[in-house]
């Protein structure tokens, strides 16, 4: 079955237009692409729509964020598509705006009772439709962000507990850099510790998702040069989202061959004194958010507490 697909834009939102009238479907798709910068796929009936939606699950295709669904169609009607969607274990929360030519309260109630998130009567005003599309997608994005933050917080609590349970400083650092990947999904994470003098830092643990690295692959930082050294020197976290940020010194702040697009760096303090720096480099999806920065600072604080506890134990029970 061939699938007419409108042009892709920079927007991540993917809309499925389902209408058995080609002129309406094509004009609506064109408007959404040109005015809303969405990716749009067209289905000519309900059966084709359910096939496309199912393929997003079985063939790892790009998920549909919103369905614009005509109520009256042959083969499979709009309410039948809605019933199928709301009973589907993975797709039941897909957003749906129903397009209906009927303006009676009975038809509006039918649309909402069937599981639609909103409805628009034909002939519709394009500006109104676009406004409703944007509102629903904005709400959906906020819900996704809240869900992601909830998952991040759960991961942070789990990683912080496991870090606190380690009995050696090296194990604390190794568990931390692994935890950074679990929470923030970055290209590289590393921990630097102070080494032989002011503003000198040596990498003590590193983890990368796509290149093989060890601590000897990471540049030694001396003389207070670069963003990582700044976080250590000023004992303050920093977040960089621009590869041209003047604080970055690529030859110092990352391994050879890795272009730095974004970075978080957070100081690790022990007994009130600077001890090292925790870093996260290149978030894979989107930019580092203010929530990311708060969670990252919290993780660095957990590392500080864990290392301080180990230092205190070592001081109470020195080797004889």
Residue pairs with C-beta under 8 A, 6 or more apart in sequence:
1 48
1 51
3 41
3 42
3 43
3 52
4 41
4 42
5 39
5 40
5 41
5 42
6 29
6 30
6 32
6 33
6 39
6 40
6 41
6 42
7 33
7 39
8 39
9 33
9 37
9 38
9 39
10 37
11 36
11 37
11 38
11 39
12 65
13 38
13 39
13 65
13 66
13 137
14 38
14 39
14 40
14 41
14 62
14 63
14 64
14 65
14 66
15 32
15 38
15 39
15 40
15 41
15 64
15 65
15 66
15 67
15 68
15 133
16 40
16 41
16 42
16 43
16 49
16 52
16 53
16 64
16 66
16 67
16 68
17 25
17 28
17 29
17 32
17 40
17 41
17 42
17 43
17 68
18 25
18 42
18 43
18 44
18 45
18 46
18 48
18 49
18 67
18 68
18 69
18 70
18 73
18 78
18 81
19 25
19 28
19 42
19 44
19 68
19 70
19 73
19 99
20 44
20 45
20 70
20 73
20 74
21 70
22 44
24 70
24 122
25 42
25 44
26 42
28 68
28 129
29 40
29 42
31 126
31 130
32 38
32 40
32 130
32 133
33 39
33 40
35 126
35 130
36 130
36 133
36 134
38 133
39 62
41 52
41 64
43 49
43 51
43 52
45 73
45 74
45 75
45 76
46 69
46 73
46 75
46 76
46 77
46 78
46 80
46 81
47 75
47 76
49 67
49 69
49 76
49 81
50 76
50 81
50 84
50 85
52 64
53 64
53 67
53 85
53 88
53 91
53 94
55 61
56 62
56 63
56 64
56 91
57 90
57 91
64 94
65 94
65 95
65 137
65 140
66 94
66 95
66 96
66 97
66 133
66 136
66 137
66 140
67 81
67 85
67 94
67 95
67 96
67 97
68 96
68 97
68 99
68 129
68 133
69 78
69 81
69 82
69 96
69 97
69 98
69 99
69 116
70 78
70 98
70 99
70 100
71 77
71 78
71 79
71 98
71 99
71 100
71 101
71 102
71 107
71 110
71 111
72 78
72 100
72 101
78 98
78 100
78 111
78 114
79 110
79 111
79 114
82 96
82 98
82 114
82 115
82 116
83 114
83 115
85 91
85 92
85 94
85 96
85 115
86 92
86 114
86 115
95 117
95 136
95 137
95 140
96 115
96 116
96 117
97 116
97 117
97 118
97 119
97 120
97 129
97 132
97 133
97 136
98 111
98 114
98 116
98 118
98 119
98 120
99 119
99 120
99 121
99 122
99 124
100 107
100 108
100 111
100 119
100 120
100 121
100 122
101 121
101 122
102 121
103 121
108 119
111 119
112 119
117 136
118 132
118 136
120 128
120 129
120 132
149 291
152 183
152 184
152 291
152 292
152 295
153 295
155 179
155 182
155 183
156 179
156 183
156 295
156 298
156 299
159 175
159 176
159 179
159 182
159 183
159 299
159 302
160 298
160 299
160 302
162 175
162 179
163 172
163 175
163 176
163 179
163 299
163 302
163 303
163 306
164 302
164 305
164 306
164 309
166 172
166 175
166 306
167 310
168 310
169 307
169 310
170 204
170 205
172 303
172 306
172 307
172 310
173 191
173 204
173 205
173 303
174 205
174 207
176 189
176 191
176 205
176 278
176 299
176 303
177 189
177 190
177 191
177 205
177 206
177 207
178 189
178 207
179 299
180 186
180 189
180 207
180 278
180 280
180 296
180 299
181 189
181 207
181 209
183 295
183 299
184 264
184 280
184 283
184 288
184 292
184 295
184 296
185 283
185 284
185 285
186 209
186 280
186 281
186 282
186 283
186 284
187 208
187 209
187 210
187 258
187 281
187 282
187 284
188 206
188 207
188 208
188 209
188 211
188 213
188 254
188 255
188 258
188 279
188 280
188 281
188 282
189 206
189 207
189 208
189 278
189 279
189 280
189 281
190 203
190 205
190 206
190 207
190 218
190 278
190 279
190 281
191 203
191 204
191 205
191 206
191 268
191 276
191 277
191 278
191 279
191 303
192 201
192 202
192 203
192 204
192 221
192 228
192 232
192 276
192 277
192 279
193 201
193 202
193 204
193 268
193 275
193 276
194 200
194 201
194 232
194 274
194 275
194 276
195 201
195 202
195 220
197 222
198 224
199 221
199 222
199 223
199 224
199 229
199 232
199 233
200 220
200 221
200 222
200 223
201 220
201 221
201 222
201 228
201 229
201 232
201 276
201 277
202 215
202 220
202 221
203 215
203 218
203 220
204 215
204 276
205 215
206 213
206 214
206 215
206 217
206 218
207 213
209 284
211 255
211 257
211 258
213 255
217 255
217 256
218 254
218 255
219 251
219 252
219 253
219 254
219 255
221 228
221 229
221 252
223 229
224 230
224 233
225 249
225 252
226 247
226 248
226 249
226 252
226 253
227 238
227 240
227 245
227 247
227 248
227 249
227 253
227 263
227 265
228 252
228 253
228 265
228 277
228 279
229 252
230 238
230 247
230 265
231 237
231 238
231 265
231 266
231 267
231 277
232 267
232 274
232 276
232 277
233 274
234 267
235 267
235 269
235 274
236 267
237 264
237 265
237 266
237 267
237 293
237 296
237 297
237 300
238 247
238 263
238 264
238 265
239 262
239 263
239 264
239 288
239 292
239 293
240 247
240 248
240 260
240 262
240 263
240 264
241 262
241 287
241 288
242 262
243 259
243 260
243 261
243 262
248 260
248 263
250 259
250 260
253 260
253 263
254 260
254 281
258 281
258 282
260 281
260 282
261 282
262 281
262 282
262 283
262 287
262 288
263 279
263 280
263 281
263 282
264 279
264 280
264 288
264 292
264 293
264 296
265 277
265 278
265 279
266 277
266 278
266 279
266 296
266 297
266 299
266 300
267 274
267 275
267 276
267 277
267 278
267 300
268 274
268 275
268 276
268 277
268 278
268 300
268 303
268 304
268 307
269 275
269 304
270 304
270 307
270 308
270 311
271 308
271 311
275 304
275 307
278 296
278 299
278 300
278 303
280 288
280 296
283 292
